[in-house]
């Protein structure tokens, strides 16, 4: 990221607020001239009082002059205060508006990205959060510095320098020579610090990511009593950050001392030159203070160069990763335009291969047919590729090779939003959003009424438990247990009412009674729909009219329960293991005894 590229990237966000910029610029020009008044008034005061003392003028005449000067300075301060308020207010408003637009733009953009973007190890949640937050923060600080701090300071410096040259060419030359020296030193400082800043970005991303992982894993950490080991792992990152910060500070202090020395040399030269011209009667006595104050107006923004370069380099470094995220157009979900009036639900996969972004091959030459209006069960051991099939059928991921057809049309030709509107998905672990129970259920159909929400909850056998809560459907959804949250997710699907349903271990987190209740409700909604279910539940597998058996990312068997069981193959082995784990003999004996 170069400064010119940074400017091009920021410009579209600044353009809508050009009126604010023009106001800030106008106030800056007024403020820059107002800032020089003190120097002129001080010169006039010193010269006038000097003349009065030489001429032994009465005190009352001198007090009259002091009154006029005081009135001028007071008026100037009033005007200058109004100007500064305007600069800061409109500059801060610009900063806030642009920060809002940056935040909204990147949220809207990442919502369009495909799942592969989020599963990439470089885009873990902690790292993404740090890049986005640091990027927005550094960019808005850059805008703030330019319109609130830098622009007024440098305009003041330029005006002061012009007045110095008009008063005396040689004194003006001293002020002018100081500027490029300061720029050069600050540029060297920024170049030296850039490596430290990149390291700091890396450390911050890892630190935030580790903290998020630590919080997510706190139950496991405590159950294995690994607090000490986790603290030690985090401590290493803290030590690395500390070393990097100390090196940064050391480098900054060396360069800051050098710049302070250059500034003091400039002041000394101004004093020597003006003193010489005063003694040579080319200047009045007040010119000494006049030029010192003007030089201070030149050197004041120069003293800010280190901070300016810091902010610019922070913006260059952090905006680089920010704009990589914002402009990752290659990560956008692809979509077709096909939107049929009706979806039957006939699905076919032909020679599909799939590899996750981390390089793990999950599907190998998979071919299968899923008949419409039937229940198809995907059976296999963990890691067989069952959930991956669901992911590619829902267009969360795209096959590395091969084709997928829905009702005879290639899945890639379907409008992605339309496709997902017609698919109901219930996962083993469903996300519950922060908010009320009603809002969480209504997520399945945003404009649904509370009566529709309640009917969906009844079908998911969660209504009775909801109304027992103090606030009923207005209770926070996070108050519910894991099994209850699972039924909230199922209620969403009832509300959505799609023609195709994908169930990935839908009753995995439920107790036996809840499982039976959900099975009954699922049986009701399965009628007349295409259903694909991934489950280790014997009852749900047996209910399927079609079973596809997968092993190590391949389809190894395909048929009905009876046919596959009689084959004595992979399905027979898996089904027998499921039955044995339930201890069916003892269960049967217990039921017969009763």
N, C-alpha and C positions, 0 to 999 in steps of 0.2 A: 504494500500500500504506500503510494507516494502522496505528497501534498496535493498534486493536481488531481489524482484519482479520488482522494478524499473529498476535495472540493466538488467534483462531478457527482459523487454519491450523495453529498449533503444538499446540493443545490435544489433537487426536486422537493425536499422537505422544507426548505427556506422560502421558496418562491411564493407559496400561498400567503406569506406574511410580509410581503414587500412593503406594505404601508407602515408596518411597525418599524421596519428597517429605516425607511426614509425619515420617520419621526426621530428615531435614535440618532441618525446622522446629522439632522438639523440641530438637535440639542447638543450634539458633540461639538459642532462648529462654534456655537454660542459659548459653550463652556470653555472651549480652548482659548478663546479671546479673553473671557472673563478671568481665567486663571493667571493672565499676565498683568492684570491691573495692579496687583500688590507691588510688583517690581517697579512699575512706573510711579506709583504713589510714594513708595519708599524713596526712590531717587529724588522726586520732587521735594519730599519732606526734608531729607538730609540737606539738599542744596539750599532750600529756602531758610531752614533754621540756621545753617552756616552763614548765610548772608545776613540774617537778622542779628546774629551774634557779632559778626564783624562790624556791622553798622550800629550796634548797640541800640537796636529798636526797642521801644517800650514793650512790656510783657503783654499788655492787652491786645496788641496787634498780632503777637505770636499766638495767643490763645485763639484768636479769630481764625487763623490759618489751620490750627489743630482741629477746630470745630468743623471746618469745611472738609478736611481730610477724613475725619471720623465719619462724617455723613456719607462721603463717597465710598469708604470701605464698608460701612454698614449696608448701603444700597447694593454694593457689589455682592456681599455675602448673601443677601436675600435672594438676588437673582440667581447666584450660583447654587444656592440650596434648592431652588425650584428646578433648575436645570438638572442637577444631580438626581433629584427625586424622579424626574421624568426619564432620565437615562436608565436608572436602576429599575424603575417600574416597567417600562416598555421592554427593556432588555430581559428582565426576569419573566415577563409575560411571554416573550419570544421563546425563552428557554423552556418554560413549562409546556407551551403548545407543541414545540418540536419534540420534546421528550414523550408527550402523549402520542404523537403521530408515529414516532419510532416504535414505541411499545405496541401500538395497535397494528402497525404494518407487519412486524415480525410475527406476532401471534396469528394474524390472518394468513401469513405465508407458510408457517410451519404446519398449520392445520391442513394444508394442501399436499404435504409431502407424503411419500409412500412409507410403509412400515419399515422398509429396509433402512431408511434414514435413521430411525430411532433405535434399531437393533445394532447399528454400527457401534463398536466399542469407543470410537472417538466422539460419539454423541450421547454418552451416558447422561442421565438427568442432571447430575451435579455439574458436569462440565458445560452442558448447554446453558444451565442457569447462570453460571459464572460468566460465560461469554456474552450472553444477552445483557445481563445486569451491568457488567463492566463496560460493555460497548456503548450502551445507552448513556451511562453515567459519564464516560469520557467524552462522548460526542456532545452531550448537552453542556458539559463544562467548557468545551471548546467554543461553542456558540455564546455561552455566557461571558467567557473571557473576552471574546472578540468585540461584542456589542456593549458590554457593561464595563469592562476593564481596559482591554488592550487598545481599542479604537480611540477612546477619549484620551488615554495617556499619550499615544503616539501623535495624535493631532495636536495636543498641547505641546509636545516636544518640537514638532515641526514649526509651529507658530513661534515658540520661544527662540528657536534657532534662527528664524528669519529676522526677528527683532535684534538678536545679537549681531548678526551680520550688518544690519542697517545702522546699528550704533557704532560698531567697529569691526572691520574685516578680520583682523588678527585674532581677536577674542572669539569671534564666531567660528574661525577656523579650528581653534582648540576644541570647541564643543563638537564640531563636525567630525574631527579626527577620532574622538573618543568613541563614536557610534560604531564604526566598522570593527574596531578592536574588540569592543564588547560583543558584537555579533559573532566574530570569529571564535572567541573564547567560549561563548555559549553554545555555538555549533559543535565545537570539540567536546564540550561537556555532554551534550545530548548524544553524540555518537558513542562516547565512552559508556554512557548509562543505558543505551538501548539493549545491550545484551542482558544486563541485570533485570531490565523490565520484562523481557521475554521469559526469562527464568521465573520471575515472580508470577507471571500469568499462568505458567505451567503449575507452579506450586499451589496457587489459589484454586485452580480447577481441581487438582487432585485432593486438596484439603476439603473442599466443599463436597466432592463426590464421596469421600470417605466418611464424612459426617452423616450424609444421607444414608449411606449403606449401614453405618453403625446404628442409626436410629431404627432403620427397617429390620435390623438383625438383633435388636436388643434382647428379645426373648431367648434366642439361641445362645447369645453371648453369656447371659446370666445363667442359663441352665447348664452350660459347660464350665462355668466359673472362669471365663477368659477375659475378665475386665483388665487385668494387668497386661496381658499380651496386646490387647487392642489399644490400650493407652500408650504402650511402648511404640507401636506402629505409628500412631498419630504423632508421637513425640519426635520421631525422626523427621517428619515433614516440617514440624515447627522449627526444629534445629536448622534444617536446610533453608527455610525462609528467613530465619534470623541471620544466618551467615550472609545471605544474599542482601538483606536489608542493610547490614553493617557495611558491606562493600559499597553499596549505593551511597550511604551517608558519607563515608570517607571520601569517595570521589567528588561528591557534591561540595563538601566543605573545602577541599583543596581548590576547586575552581572558583567557588564563591569568594575565597580569600584573595585570589588573584584579581578578580573583577573589582573587588572593593579597593584594592591597591591602585588599579588603573583609574578608578573614579577619584580617589584622593589626589592622585597626580594631576588630574584635570583641574580640580578645584585650586590646587597650589599654583598651577600655571595661569589660571584666570586671575587670581589675586595678584600675582607678580606683574602680569601685563597691565592690568588696570591701575595698579599702584604706580607703575612706570609712567603711564599716560597721564595720570593725575599730577605727578611730580613735574612732568613735562608740560603741564598746563593744556594738554590736549583734551582732557576730560575733567568734569567737576568731581567733587568728593563723593557725591551720591552715586556716581557711576560704578564705584566698587561694589556697593550693595546691590545695585541694579543688575550688574552682570553675574554676580554670585547667585542671585535669585533666579535669573533666567537660565543659568547653567544647571541649577537644581531642577528646573522644569524640564530640561533636556535629559538629565541623568536619572530622574525619577522613573520614567518608563524603562530606561535601560537597565535599572536595577531589577526590573520585573522580567527581564529576558530569560533568566533561568527558569522562572515559573512558567513563562510562556512556552519555552521549548519543552519543558516537562509535560505540559498539557497537550501540546501538539504531538509529541512522541507517544504519550499515552493513547491519544486518539488514533494515531497511526497504527499502533500495536493492537489495541483492543478492538478498534473498528475493523481491522483486517479480518479477524475471526467472526465479528458481528455481521459484516457484509457477506462473508462466505455463506453464513446461514441464510441471510436475507435474500441472496441472489442464487441460491442453489436450485435453479430452475430445472436442472437435470434430475432432481429428486422429486419433482412433482408427479403425482399419480397420473398415469395415462388414462384416458377415457375415450370411449367411442361416442357415437351419437344415436345408436339404435335404442328405441324406447317402444317396445311392442305394447299393444292394447291389453294383452293378456299373456301371462306366463304359466305354462303348463308344469314345467319342472323336470323335463327330461334332460339328464346331465350325462355327458360322456367325456372321459379323459382318454387321449390317444398318445401313447408313448411319451408321457410327461416325465421330465427330469427337473430336479430343483436343488439348488444349492443356496444356503443362507449366506448373508454378507460376510460372516466370520469364516467362511470356507467349508462349513460342514455340509456334506451331501445328504439330503434327507429323503429324496425320492429318486428311484432308478427305473426308468422305462415303465412307468405306471400306466396301465390301461384299465378302465372300468366303465361300466354303464350303471347309472342310477335311474331306475324307472320312475315315471311320474306317479303321484298319488299312492306311493308305497313307502314303507319304512325300510330303510337300508341301514344296517349296522356295520360299522367298521370295527373289526376285532383284531387285537394283536397285543404283544407285550409292550411295555414302555419303550419309547424310542423307535417304534415300528414305522412311524410316519403318519399316523392317523390324524393328529391335530394339524399337521402340515397340509394334508389334503383339504381340510376345512379352510385353512388360510388361503390356499390358492383358489378354491372355489368361490371365496368371498372377495377375491381380487386384492387381498391384503399384500400378497406377494405375487410375482409373475413367474411362470415357469422358465427355467433356463432353456428348455427346448420342449417340443411337443405342443399339443393343442388341447383346449378345453371347449366343449360345446354345450350350450344351453338351448334347448328346443331347436337344435340343428344350426344355431348361429354361434360363430366363434365368440367366446366370452370377451375377447379384447374389443369387439365391436359394440358391446353394450355400454350405454352411459353408466358410469360407475355409481353415481348417486342413485339413479333409478334402480340399478341392480340391488344395491344394499337396502333400498326402501322396500324391496320385495323379498328380503331374506331376514328371518328371525334368528338371532344367534344367542345362545345361552352357554356360557363358559363354565369351567370348573370353579374359577374364582372370578366373580364379576365385580366391577368397580362400582362403589357407591359414592355419589357426589356429595359434597358438603351442601346441606340443605334439608328440607323437610322430606318426610316419607312420600307425601303426595307429589312433590316436584320430582322425586327420583322415579316414581312409577310413571308420571306424566312424560318422562324423557322418551318413552316409547311412542308417544303421540302428543306433541307439544300443546296442541289446541284442544285437548280432551277436557271434558267437564269433570267435576268431582264425582258425579254419579258413575261415569265411565271408569274412573280410577278405582272406585270402590268395587265395581263389578269385576274388574281385572284382578283386584286383590282377593276377592272371594274365590275366583277360579284357581288362584295360586295358594289357597288355603292359608292366607295371612291376615285376612280382614279381622277376624275375631281377636287376634293378638294385638293388632294396631289400635282398635277402639278401646282396649284395656289400658293403653298408655294415657298419662295425664293430659296430653295435648292431642291425642288421637293422630290423625293424618298430618297434623302440623308439628308433630314431634320430629326431632333431629334423627335422620336415618342412621347416623353412626351409633345411636343408642341400641340398635338391634344387634342380636347375636349373628354369628357367621351364617348359620342355617337360615335365619330370618332374612338376612340380606340376600341370600341366594334366591329366596322366594320373591323378594322385591324385583330381582332381575327377571325372574320368570313372569311376574305380573306385567313387566314392561313388554315382554314378548306377546302376551295375551292382548295387550292394548294395541300393539302394532298390527297384529293379525295378518301376517304375511303368508303368501302361498308356498314358500319354501322355508323349512326350519332346519337349522344345524344345531345339534345338541352335543356339546363336548363335556362329558361327565356332569350332567346337570344336577344329579343328586349326590354328588361326592361329599358335600359338606353337611348333609342332612341326617337326622336321626332316623330310626327305623319307621316310626309312625309318620313323620314328615315325608319320608321317601315314598311310603305307600300313598299318602295323600297327593303328592306331586305326580306320582305315576298315574293316578286316576285322572288328574287334570290334564296331564300330557296326552293320555290316551284319547281324551275328548278333542283336543286341538289337532291331533294327528290326522283325524278323519278328513279325507279329501285333499290332503296336502302331500308334498314331497318332503320326506323327513330323512335326514342323515344323522345318525346318532353314534357317538363314540362313548362306549361305556364298558365297565367291568362288572356290571350288574347282570346276573344270569337272567332275571325276569325280563329285563329290557331287551336283551339279545334274543331270547326265545321269541319275543313278540314280533321281531323283525321278519318281514316276508323275504328279505334278501340279505345275505351276510357276505361281506368281503373281508377276507383274512389277509393281514399284512405282516410282513416280517423283514426287518432291516431295510425298510424303504421300498419294498417290492410287494406286489400282489401275488400271493402264493396259492390261494384257494378262493373259490367263488361259488355260491349256491345257497340252498336253504339249510336250515339247522339240521334237519334229518339227513340230508345228503352228505353234508360236511362231517357230521358226527360219524356216519358209517364209513367214511374214507379212512378213519383212524390216522389222520395226519396231524397237521399243526393245530387245526381247530379242535380236534378231539383232545389233544394234549392240553390246550389252554382251557377248554371247557371243563375237563376233568379236574384240573388244578383248582378252578373256581369252585366247583362242587365240593371238592375235598376240603377246601379252606372253610366252607360253611358248616362242615361236619353234618352233612345231610342225614346220615344214618341215625345219629343221636337225636337230631331234630324230629325226624319222622317217628322214631320210637316214643319220644316225649309226647307228640301230638296223638299217637295211637293210644297211649296209656290214659290220656284224658278223654 
